[in-house]
Amino acid sequence: MRFTFNERSNPDDDSMGIQIVKDLHRTGCSSYCGQEAEQDRVVLKRVLLAYARWNKTVGYCQGFNILAALILEVMEGNEGDALKIMIYLID
C-alpha cells in the first residue's frame, strides 16, 4: 500500500498519468462528470495509478477507469479497498 499510493513520482508515472487523465472524462458515471466531481476524479486517478504501479506488466489499460469507478462507488470511496479488489479481479 505504501508503494502504490506513494506521493513521490516514479519514472513511469508521467506516461501512465497522461493515459489515465485522457480516460477520466470518459468514465460515464455521473459522480465523475462535471466541475463538482473534481475530487472524485482525483481519487479515481489515484486508484488507477496505484494499480499501474502494482502491476507494471499490465500498467494502465483503457477501460480500467470504468471498472475502478464502479468499485469505488461500491466501496464508498475507500481507495485501499478499491485497489485490493482491482488486484483480485484483474490479476
C-alpha positions as CSV (number, residue, x, y, z in Angstrom):
1,M,0.0,0.0,0.0
2,R,2.8,2.4,0.8
3,F,4.4,1.8,-2.6
4,T,1.3,2.0,-4.7
5,F,-0.1,5.2,-3.0
6,N,3.3,6.8,-2.7
7,E,3.1,10.6,-3.2
8,R,6.6,10.7,-4.8
9,S,6.7,10.4,-8.6
10,N,8.0,7.2,-10.1
11,P,9.7,7.2,-13.5
12,D,6.7,5.7,-15.3
13,D,4.1,7.8,-13.5
14,D,4.1,10.7,-16.1
15,S,3.3,8.5,-19.1
16,M,0.7,6.4,-17.2
17,G,-0.8,9.6,-15.7
18,I,-1.3,11.1,-19.2
19,Q,-3.1,8.0,-20.3
20,I,-5.3,7.9,-17.2
21,V,-6.2,11.6,-17.5
22,K,-7.3,11.0,-21.1
23,D,-9.8,8.5,-19.9
24,L,-11.2,10.1,-16.8
25,H,-13.8,12.2,-18.5
26,R,-15.0,9.1,-20.4
27,T,-15.8,7.2,-17.2
28,G,-19.5,7.8,-17.7
29,C,-20.6,7.5,-14.1
30,S,-22.4,10.7,-13.1
31,S,-20.3,11.2,-10.0
32,Y,-17.2,11.6,-12.1
33,C,-18.5,14.1,-14.6
34,G,-18.7,17.9,-14.3
35,Q,-16.9,20.5,-12.3
36,E,-18.3,19.3,-8.9
37,A,-16.8,15.9,-9.4
38,E,-13.1,17.0,-9.5
39,Q,-12.4,15.4,-6.1
40,D,-13.9,12.1,-7.2
41,R,-11.7,12.1,-10.3
42,V,-8.6,12.7,-8.2
43,V,-9.5,9.6,-6.1
44,L,-10.2,7.6,-9.3
45,K,-6.8,8.7,-10.8
46,R,-5.0,7.7,-7.5
47,V,-6.5,4.2,-7.6
48,L,-5.7,3.7,-11.3
49,L,-2.2,4.9,-10.9
50,A,-1.8,2.7,-7.8
51,Y,-2.9,-0.4,-9.8
52,A,-0.5,0.5,-12.6
53,R,2.3,0.7,-10.1
54,W,1.3,-2.6,-8.6
55,N,1.2,-4.5,-11.9
56,K,3.9,-2.9,-14.1
57,T,3.4,-5.6,-16.7
58,V,-0.2,-4.6,-17.4
59,G,0.1,-0.9,-16.2
60,Y,-3.0,1.0,-17.2
61,C,-5.4,-0.2,-19.8
62,Q,-8.3,1.7,-21.4
63,G,-11.5,0.7,-19.6
64,F,-9.9,0.3,-16.1
65,N,-11.4,3.7,-15.3
66,I,-14.9,2.3,-15.6
67,L,-14.1,-0.7,-13.5
68,A,-12.3,1.4,-10.8
69,A,-15.2,3.9,-10.7
70,L,-17.8,1.1,-10.1
71,I,-15.5,-0.4,-7.4
72,L,-15.0,2.9,-5.7
73,E,-18.8,3.5,-5.7
74,V,-19.4,0.1,-4.1
75,M,-16.6,0.6,-1.6
76,E,-17.9,4.1,-0.7
77,G,-14.7,5.8,-1.9
78,N,-12.2,3.7,0.1
79,E,-9.1,3.8,-2.1
80,G,-7.2,0.9,-0.4
81,D,-10.1,-1.5,-0.6
82,A,-10.8,-0.5,-4.2
83,L,-7.2,-1.2,-5.1
84,K,-7.3,-4.6,-3.4
85,I,-10.5,-5.6,-5.4
86,M,-8.9,-4.4,-8.7
87,I,-5.9,-6.5,-8.0
88,Y,-8.0,-9.5,-7.2
89,L,-10.2,-9.1,-10.3
90,I,-7.5,-8.3,-12.8
91,D,-4.6,-10.4,-11.6
